Amino acid sequence: MKIDSVVSMILGGGRGTRLDPLTRKRSKPAVPIGGKYRLVDIPISNCLHSGVRQIYVLTQFNSASLNRHIKNTYHFDLFSRGFVDILAAEQTPSSTHWYQGTADAVRQTYHHLENTDCEYILILSGDQLYQMDFREMLDKHLENNSDITIATIPVNADDATGFGILKSNKNGAIESFIEKPEKEVLSEWKSEVGKDLKKAGKEYMASMGIYIFNRETMFSLLEQHAEATDFGKEIIPKAIEQNLTVTSYNYTGYWTDIGTIKSFFDANLELTDELPNFDLYDERKNIFTRPRLLPASKLSGTTLEKTIVSEGCIIEASRIEHTLVGIRSRIGKGTTIRNSIIMGNDFYPSFEELANGADKPPVGIGRRCYIEQAIIDKNCRIGNDVRITGGSHLQDGDFGQYCVVDGIVIVPKGSVINDGTVI
């Protein structure tokens, strides 16, 4: 099968500053999502469901927890060629600097592919939420006899300025491409779309940052344009200029970019909808992650509304509404939580700590708290009678034990919020 000839390279991104403070102590692909998963589980799961078994994850910042997660999660039998390997930025005779962009990251690491039996290279991002069968994209790539295939999705004018926008002919061949166009020139980049898309204002075809390259095409482009550091800004336009066959694969399913705190917050809370666009309960497309073997969650006296509760939780809260509760969460009596993400914990507080008290609150959320429009990162210690109310009335900024981004209060990993604190 041709899918056996595909190697996937998942780009972990840079410092992830737009997801700060969630990326202060972890790389972007290691950020928790959906209560029990990590962002990197999404593209890896898509690969595995598509039959892609040779997977590299490229990263360079705060990669220890990502390494640990991948080592504990993805195992193949001894007779399989499959692997999921981390390729961290490293000094080599040909390069002494960190990754300068998406293309530079692949250029610095493609010597690892020299001994890999592959004909096609699938480039993915580590910060997107979607469910895609890459076999269909590869079939389109082969049908069009393409050198490069770009997965595309229709977007509106407001979103178009944040993406690479392209125009293709009736055969799907891309004739022009522009990275993050200014609003003044957008009108020149409209594509012919169906009536429903036109009515919704989605008249621009955007690159999803998902590419299939013929192996030799990629190596040739990266060597010819040694100064080019980014696929969207430089490599793709140069490939079109050189009259290579660059085609569009129009994706019609759900897809969202998890590049900012707001998009991360919205994507997580959308999972609590009755019929979410991203279906965690489809067994044909389930998301793989580390099997932690935690006990079932225990709830007492709690009213739940549009809430996902992960395994291993101990909850005595009064009410939890439109909220995602992560693994090993402990939430005390009389507490109310609305429109929030509780990421959970890596460990439980000891019985002695809960019974005898200490100089700081135990890990988890205490009694009689009120939390709304917030992200509580892992291993936080929230005391009793704490009130956290996010919203547009708050000024964005870093305030030490918490941050505010777009009105969302974020309590960074491992922070302590003492009894009676009001935010």
Summary of the structure (lengths in Angstrom):
residues: 423
radius of gyration: 22.8
end to end distance: 56.9
largest distance: 72.5
contacts: 1397
relative contact order: 0.12
helix: 26%
strand: 29%
